[in-house]
Amino acid sequence: MSYSVVVEDDHIYVKYSGVVDGLDIVRITGDETYINGLRRLHKVIHDFSFCDEVSLGSEDMQEIAFMTNMESNFTENALVVLIPRTNEGLARAAVFRQSIKSPDWTILTVQNHAEALTKI
């Protein structure tokens, strides 16, 4: 598993490490700690800054967006803060943000964990 999920007082923190691919991100949707925390707290930080590599193709991005849009039916509002590792990750985050259909889900991109905490 190339991620860990920590439930903080007011948000979920997902820390990715090693080589991360689309399946790793999709797996989170089945992680009880993650999903129960998201539904209760409505705030999550996805931190990719510790990764060696993030390997996501267009099909992966479509599947992640689909799963996120599905979850928005159960979690009416959410604040998702993304910490990409590279400029390529920043571009993927922008595409992801545009693919989320719920107006009550906010997707933000920040440079580091300290900045992410200011958004939560």
C-alpha positions in Angstrom: 0.0 0.0 0.0 1.5 3.3 -1.0 -0.6 5.5 1.1 -1.6 6.0 4.8 -4.8 7.5 6.1 -4.9 9.5 9.3 -8.0 11.0 10.9 -7.1 14.3 12.4 -9.4 16.4 14.6 -11.1 18.3 11.7 -9.9 16.5 8.5 -8.6 13.4 6.9 -4.9 13.4 5.9 -3.8 11.0 3.1 -0.1 10.7 2.7 1.2 9.0 -0.5 4.7 7.5 -0.8 6.8 5.5 -3.2 5.3 4.9 -6.6 1.6 5.8 -6.8 -0.7 4.8 -9.6 -4.4 5.1 -10.3 -5.3 1.9 -8.6 -3.8 3.2 -5.3 -6.0 6.3 -5.5 -9.1 4.3 -6.4 -8.4 1.9 -3.5 -9.0 4.7 -1.1 -12.7 4.8 -2.0 -12.9 1.4 -0.3 -10.9 2.3 2.7 -13.3 2.5 5.7 -11.1 4.9 7.7 -11.0 7.3 4.7 -14.6 7.1 3.6 -16.1 7.3 7.1 -13.9 10.2 8.0 -14.7 12.0 4.8 -18.4 11.6 5.4 -18.1 12.8 8.9 -15.6 15.6 8.6 -16.0 16.7 4.9 -12.4 17.8 4.6 -9.4 15.9 3.2 -5.8 16.6 2.4 -4.2 14.4 -0.3 -0.4 14.8 0.0 1.6 13.5 -2.9 4.8 15.4 -1.9 6.4 12.3 -0.5 6.0 10.2 -3.7 8.9 9.0 -5.8 6.6 8.9 -8.8 2.9 9.4 -9.6 1.8 7.5 -12.6 -1.7 8.5 -13.7 -3.0 8.2 -17.3 -6.1 9.8 -18.7 -8.1 6.6 -18.0 -7.0 6.7 -14.4 -8.0 10.3 -14.1 -11.4 9.5 -15.6 -12.0 6.7 -13.1 -10.9 8.9 -10.1 -13.2 11.7 -11.2 -16.0 9.1 -11.7 -15.5 7.7 -8.2 -15.3 11.2 -6.7 -18.5 12.3 -8.4 -20.2 9.1 -7.1 -19.1 9.9 -3.6 -20.5 13.4 -3.9 -23.9 11.7 -3.9 -23.2 10.5 -0.3 -21.0 13.3 1.0 -23.0 16.4 0.0 -20.1 18.8 0.5 -16.4 18.5 0.8 -13.2 20.4 0.8 -10.4 18.5 -0.9 -6.9 20.0 -0.7 -4.3 18.5 -3.1 -0.5 18.8 -2.6 1.0 17.7 -5.9 4.7 16.7 -6.2 5.5 18.2 -9.6 4.2 20.7 -12.1 2.7 17.7 -14.0 0.8 16.9 -10.8 -0.4 20.5 -10.7 -1.8 20.2 -14.2 -3.5 16.9 -13.3 -5.1 18.6 -10.3 -6.5 21.3 -12.5 -8.1 18.7 -14.9 -9.5 16.8 -11.8 -10.9 20.0 -10.4 -12.8 20.7 -13.6 -14.2 17.2 -13.8 -16.0 17.3 -10.4 -19.6 18.1 -11.0 -20.9 18.9 -7.5 -20.9 22.7 -6.9 -20.6 21.8 -3.1 -17.2 20.1 -3.5 -14.2 22.5 -3.5 -10.9 21.2 -4.9 -7.8 23.3 -4.0 -4.2 22.9 -4.9 -1.4 24.1 -2.5 2.4 23.8 -2.4 2.9 22.1 1.0 1.3 20.6 4.1 1.6 23.9 6.1 -0.3 25.8 3.4 -2.9 22.9 3.2 -3.6 23.3 6.9 -4.4 27.0 6.4 -7.1 26.0 3.9 -8.8 23.4 6.1 
